[in-house]
């Protein structure tokens, strides 16, 4: 029988890879329009670089958490830390997609 933490870890890894795929399109391929909060008035290069880079970090955190859970089991403190980090990074990514900080005045 397969351990539930192994299955959960694989699901987390799959979700992280999906996030990384979209983040790669935004950050590397310059597809800022794929970001849900992208404002058309913002320079696409700025939004791609910062919002995409933040999304890449989010994907890496999810994959790392999934690998850790598959290998060592569930730890509620780490899950809480991951959720908190994802909430903060999601907010920061939305700000970058809206152009906050693009001109240095915001």
Backbone as ProteinMPNN parsed JSONL, in Angstrom:
{"seq_chain_A": "XXXXXXXXXXXXXXXXXXXXXXXXXXXXXXXXXXXXXXXXXXXXXXXXXXXXXXXXXXXXXXXXXXXXXXXXXXXXXXXXXXXXXXXXXXXXXXXXXXXXXXXXXX", "coords_chain_A": {"N_chain_A": [[0.837, -1.174, 0.0], [0.435, 2.255, -0.703], [1.875, 5.005, 0.902], [-0.04, 7.638, 2.359], [1.177, 10.164, 2.569], [3.059, 10.104, 0.572], [1.481, 10.071, -1.75], [0.193, 12.546, -1.409], [2.439, 14.21, -1.495], [3.242, 13.831, -4.167], [1.054, 14.941, -5.491], [1.299, 17.62, -4.643], [3.746, 18.201, -5.875], [3.009, 17.955, -8.56], [1.167, 20.092, -8.747], [2.91, 22.206, -8.216], [4.591, 22.011, -10.448], [2.784, 22.706, -12.44], [2.326, 25.386, -11.745], [4.93, 26.322, -12.128], [5.155, 25.957, -14.89], [3.323, 27.838, -16.006], [4.422, 30.134, -14.851], [6.912, 30.151, -16.062], [6.206, 30.693, -18.705], [5.303, 33.302, -18.363], [7.526, 34.679, -17.173], [9.874, 33.99, -18.676], [9.174, 33.741, -21.393], [7.868, 36.101, -21.75], [5.106, 36.524, -21.577], [3.183, 38.349, -20.248], [0.526, 38.881, -20.36], [-0.777, 36.599, -19.581], [-1.026, 36.651, -16.873], [-3.414, 36.996, -14.348], [-4.044, 39.493, -13.196], [-2.88, 41.387, -14.817], [-2.235, 44.592, -16.006], [-2.916, 46.362, -18.87], [-1.693, 48.803, -19.348], [0.77, 48.701, -18.219], [4.257, 48.233, -18.637], [5.084, 45.43, -20.521], [7.496, 44.006, -20.269], [8.454, 44.697, -17.733], [6.366, 43.701, -16.079], [6.465, 41.01, -16.783], [9.029, 40.264, -15.958], [9.054, 40.769, -13.108], [6.514, 39.925, -11.976], [6.385, 37.394, -13.12], [8.782, 36.296, -12.162], [8.24, 36.227, -9.445], [6.156, 34.376, -9.468], [7.573, 32.147, -10.365], [9.138, 31.658, -8.089], [7.094, 30.958, -6.315], [6.202, 28.546, -7.489], [8.519, 26.98, -7.212], [8.676, 26.808, -4.421], [6.365, 25.296, -3.871], [6.938, 22.876, -5.191], [9.237, 22.113, -3.764], [8.122, 21.792, -1.217], [6.395, 19.645, -1.76], [8.235, 17.586, -2.414], [9.57, 17.383, 0.021], [7.446, 16.575, 1.686], [6.78, 14.106, 0.531], [9.07, 12.651, 1.056], [9.565, 12.854, 3.872], [7.175, 13.051, 5.269], [4.088, 14.482, 6.613], [3.931, 17.76, 7.958], [2.357, 19.998, 9.914], [3.146, 22.616, 10.534], [4.926, 23.334, 8.511], [3.222, 23.25, 6.303], [1.48, 25.337, 6.983], [3.321, 27.444, 6.886], [3.979, 27.35, 4.153], [1.492, 27.992, 2.956], [1.114, 30.589, 3.98], [3.379, 31.882, 2.86], [2.748, 31.602, 0.133], [0.403, 33.124, -0.022], [1.376, 35.704, 0.559], [3.299, 36.031, -1.507], [1.621, 35.82, -3.715], [0.08, 38.133, -3.468], [2.099, 40.06, -3.784], [2.892, 39.483, -6.387], [0.57, 40.203, -7.777], [0.621, 42.954, -7.336], [2.936, 43.659, -8.786], [2.072, 42.953, -11.359], [0.148, 44.847, -11.746], [1.671, 47.06, -12.014], [2.854, 48.388, -9.888], [5.538, 50.056, -8.56], [6.853, 50.244, -10.95], [7.6, 52.694, -12.054], [9.054, 53.738, -10.043], [7.846, 55.409, -8.225], [5.665, 54.413, -6.839]], "CA_chain_A": [[0.0, 0.0, 0.0], [1.203, 3.489, -0.83], [1.674, 5.925, 2.027], [-0.787, 8.847, 1.982], [2.053, 11.33, 2.423], [3.693, 9.998, -0.751], [0.482, 10.522, -2.719], [0.041, 13.978, -1.208], [3.648, 14.849, -2.003], [3.21, 13.81, -5.637], [0.052, 15.935, -5.897], [1.923, 18.936, -4.45], [4.761, 18.363, -6.927], [2.274, 18.215, -9.805], [0.655, 21.464, -8.69], [4.064, 23.091, -8.343], [5.039, 21.998, -11.843], [1.818, 23.505, -13.202], [2.636, 26.788, -11.45], [6.196, 26.633, -12.803], [4.914, 26.057, -16.332], [2.739, 29.154, -16.293], [5.391, 31.162, -14.464], [7.949, 30.173, -17.09], [5.65, 31.428, -19.847], [5.241, 34.729, -18.028], [8.84, 35.256, -16.881], [10.894, 33.76, -19.698], [8.636, 33.99, -22.729], [7.342, 37.461, -21.808], [3.648, 36.506, -21.746], [2.588, 38.999, -19.079], [-0.927, 38.863, -20.511], [-1.31, 35.397, -18.938], [-1.262, 36.941, -15.45], [-4.818, 37.389, -14.168], [-4.155, 40.889, -12.804], [-2.027, 42.22, -15.661], [-2.823, 45.827, -16.508], [-2.37, 46.609, -20.208], [-0.902, 50.037, -19.383], [2.076, 48.422, -17.626], [5.259, 47.698, -19.555], [5.062, 43.974, -20.423], [8.793, 43.489, -19.828], [8.49, 44.856, -16.272], [5.42, 42.759, -15.474], [6.96, 39.65, -17.002], [10.211, 40.029, -15.127], [8.794, 40.751, -11.673], [5.384, 39.051, -11.635], [6.788, 36.044, -13.503], [9.804, 35.836, -11.227], [7.559, 35.894, -8.19], [5.426, 33.126, -9.71], [8.576, 31.074, -10.371], [9.46, 31.377, -6.693], [5.944, 30.238, -5.756], [6.239, 27.186, -7.997], [9.633, 26.267, -6.583], [8.303, 26.514, -3.035], [5.386, 24.207, -3.857], [7.647, 21.638, -5.541], [10.097, 21.757, -2.629], [7.258, 21.273, -0.159], [5.94, 18.321, -2.172], [9.348, 16.636, -2.268], [9.8, 17.203, 1.454], [6.355, 15.788, 2.246], [6.877, 12.736, 0.026], [10.203, 11.972, 1.687], [9.605, 12.868, 5.33], [5.851, 13.058, 5.876], [3.348, 15.728, 6.807], [4.218, 18.615, 9.111], [1.397, 21.097, 9.792], [3.816, 23.927, 10.582], [5.452, 23.629, 7.176], [2.083, 23.56, 5.441], [1.049, 26.692, 7.333], [4.329, 28.349, 6.335], [3.824, 27.38, 2.697], [0.275, 28.75, 2.632], [1.394, 31.997, 4.274], [4.311, 32.369, 1.836], [2.031, 31.703, -1.144], [-0.499, 34.276, 0.051], [2.177, 36.932, 0.465], [3.875, 36.132, -2.851], [0.526, 36.065, -4.645], [-0.229, 39.553, -3.357], [3.209, 40.806, -4.379], [2.81, 39.255, -7.828], [-0.525, 41.036, -8.282], [1.093, 44.337, -7.351], [3.847, 43.813, -9.924], [1.293, 42.879, -12.595], [-0.582, 46.114, -11.873], [2.636, 48.107, -12.296], [3.358, 49.05, -8.695], [6.987, 50.099, -8.533], [7.417, 50.29, -12.305], [8.212, 54.006, -12.31], [9.814, 54.122, -8.876], [7.098, 56.32, -7.36], [4.601, 53.716, -6.103]], "C_chain_A": [[0.891, 1.249, 0.0], [0.854, 4.418, 0.335], [0.925, 7.174, 1.561], [0.104, 10.075, 1.801], [2.802, 11.29, 1.092], [2.736, 10.485, -1.834], [0.303, 12.035, -2.622], [1.253, 14.743, -1.74], [3.676, 14.916, -3.519], [2.19, 14.818, -6.163], [0.615, 17.348, -5.758], [2.964, 19.202, -5.541], [4.08, 18.67, -8.263], [1.726, 19.627, -9.864], [1.787, 22.473, -8.851], [4.592, 23.153, -9.76], [4.079, 22.781, -12.738], [2.063, 24.998, -12.988], [3.919, 27.202, -12.163], [6.013, 26.777, -14.306], [4.338, 27.404, -16.72], [3.711, 30.286, -15.955], [6.506, 31.281, -15.494], [7.459, 30.93, -18.318], [5.622, 32.93, -19.588], [6.641, 35.325, -17.924], [9.81, 35.147, -18.041], [10.397, 34.119, -21.096], [7.982, 35.365, -22.867], [5.842, 37.545, -21.983], [2.96, 37.077, -20.508], [1.072, 38.973, -19.148], [-1.564, 37.611, -19.901], [-1.596, 35.609, -17.456], [-2.675, 37.511, -15.303], [-4.977, 38.872, -13.856], [-3.31, 41.83, -13.652], [-2.816, 43.418, -16.178], [-2.133, 46.169, -17.828], [-1.507, 47.868, -20.287], [0.509, 49.844, -18.822], [3.001, 47.84, -18.699], [5.302, 46.173, -19.422], [6.389, 43.374, -19.949], [8.913, 43.581, -18.302], [7.601, 43.817, -15.598], [5.908, 41.327, -15.628], [8.113, 39.336, -16.064], [9.831, 39.849, -13.661], [7.635, 39.839, -11.278], [5.723, 37.604, -11.985], [7.842, 35.471, -12.576], [9.216, 35.452, -9.884], [6.795, 34.579, -8.33], [6.39, 31.94, -9.788], [8.964, 30.675, -8.955], [8.329, 30.591, -6.027], [5.95, 28.778, -6.209], [7.357, 26.367, -7.376], [9.34, 25.912, -5.131], [7.332, 25.336, -2.953], [6.059, 22.881, -4.199], [8.53, 21.184, -4.382], [9.272, 21.195, -1.472], [6.779, 19.863, -0.505], [7.008, 17.263, -2.03], [9.592, 16.356, -0.795], [8.711, 16.339, 2.08], [6.417, 14.335, 1.781], [7.99, 11.961, 0.728], [10.061, 11.82, 3.196], [8.243, 12.894, 6.012], [5.311, 14.459, 6.112], [3.8, 16.444, 8.076], [3.304, 19.839, 8.999], [2.04, 22.482, 9.834], [4.375, 24.311, 9.225], [4.333, 23.959, 6.192], [1.568, 24.972, 5.718], [2.033, 27.731, 6.784], [4.232, 28.469, 4.825], [2.616, 28.216, 2.3], [0.488, 30.238, 2.874], [2.325, 32.601, 3.216], [3.608, 32.54, 0.493], [1.064, 32.873, -1.146], [0.259, 35.587, -0.113], [2.734, 37.103, -0.945], [2.806, 36.373, -3.909], [0.145, 37.549, -4.64], [0.853, 40.413, -4.02], [3.182, 40.673, -5.897], [1.7, 40.1, -8.462], [-0.111, 42.493, -8.342], [2.016, 44.586, -8.53], [3.078, 43.807, -11.242], [0.484, 44.154, -12.828], [0.361, 47.296, -12.076], [3.158, 48.846, -11.095], [4.881, 48.941, -8.674], [7.64, 50.207, -9.9], [8.129, 51.611, -12.587], [8.982, 54.524, -11.103], [9.093, 55.041, -7.923], [6.096, 55.613, -6.489], [5.099, 53.028, -4.877]], "O_chain_A": [[1.953, 1.279, 0.623], [-0.312, 4.583, 0.694], [1.218, 7.71, 0.492], [-0.187, 10.933, 0.968], [3.143, 12.339, 0.546], [3.135, 11.227, -2.732], [0.266, 12.724, -3.641], [1.107, 15.797, -2.36], [4.08, 15.925, -4.097], [2.436, 15.477, -7.173], [0.434, 18.18, -6.647], [3.044, 20.313, -6.066], [4.528, 19.544, -9.006], [1.806, 20.288, -10.899], [1.634, 23.479, -9.544], [4.996, 24.216, -10.231], [4.509, 23.441, -13.684], [2.014, 25.781, -13.936], [3.997, 28.291, -12.732], [6.647, 27.628, -14.929], [4.815, 28.04, -17.661], [3.807, 31.272, -16.686], [6.99, 32.379, -15.769], [8.203, 31.716, -18.905], [5.887, 33.73, -20.486], [6.915, 36.366, -18.522], [10.5, 36.115, -18.361], [11.121, 34.729, -21.883], [7.585, 35.757, -23.964], [5.343, 38.549, -22.493], [2.24, 36.366, -19.806], [0.4, 39.035, -18.118], [-2.782, 37.573, -19.722], [-2.329, 34.828, -16.849], [-3.073, 38.403, -16.051], [-5.992, 39.456, -14.237], [-3.05, 42.961, -13.241], [-3.914, 43.276, -16.714], [-0.906, 46.254, -17.89], [-0.679, 47.993, -21.19], [1.349, 50.736, -18.942], [2.576, 47.06, -19.551], [5.534, 45.665, -18.325], [6.392, 42.333, -19.292], [9.411, 42.658, -17.657], [8.025, 43.138, -14.663], [5.779, 40.52, -14.707], [8.16, 38.269, -15.453], [10.245, 38.873, -13.035], [7.764, 39.057, -10.337], [5.388, 36.689, -11.233], [7.799, 34.288, -12.241], [9.637, 34.477, -9.262], [6.789, 33.761, -7.41], [6.061, 30.846, -9.329], [9.101, 29.489, -8.655], [8.585, 29.662, -5.261], [5.728, 27.876, -5.401], [7.167, 25.195, -7.051], [9.713, 24.835, -4.665], [7.457, 24.481, -2.076], [5.779, 21.867, -3.561], [8.563, 19.998, -4.055], [9.681, 20.232, -0.824], [6.76, 18.984, 0.357], [6.727, 16.155, -1.574], [9.799, 15.206, -0.408], [9.001, 15.473, 2.905], [6.135, 13.427, 2.563], [7.864, 10.759, 0.966], [10.399, 10.771, 3.746], [8.174, 12.767, 7.234], [5.971, 15.465, 5.852], [4.02, 15.827, 9.118], [3.465, 20.639, 8.077], [1.523, 23.42, 9.227], [4.309, 25.475, 8.828], [4.482, 24.842, 5.347], [1.255, 25.715, 4.788], [1.62, 28.774, 6.276], [4.385, 29.559, 4.274], [2.707, 29.057, 1.406], [0.081, 31.061, 2.054], [2.082, 33.707, 2.734], [3.848, 33.522, -0.209], [0.916, 33.549, -2.164], [-0.177, 36.475, -0.845], [2.654, 38.189, -1.517], [3.061, 37.059, -4.899], [-0.083, 38.14, -5.696], [0.549, 41.373, -4.728], [3.422, 41.646, -6.612], [1.873, 40.644, -9.552], [-0.452, 43.197, -9.293], [1.899, 45.609, -9.205], [3.4, 44.577, -12.147], [0.173, 44.5, -13.967], [-0.098, 48.419, -12.289], [3.849, 49.852, -11.254], [5.432, 47.844, -8.762], [8.867, 50.258, -9.993], [9.146, 51.637, -13.28], [9.509, 55.636, -11.139], [9.661, 55.427, -6.902], [5.697, 56.167, -5.465], [4.319, 52.402, -4.16]]}, "name": "protein", "num_of_chains": 1, "seq": "XXXXXXXXXXXXXXXXXXXXXXXXXXXXXXXXXXXXXXXXXXXXXXXXXXXXXXXXXXXXXXXXXXXXXXXXXXXXXXXXXXXXXXXXXXXXXXXXXXXXXXXXXX"}
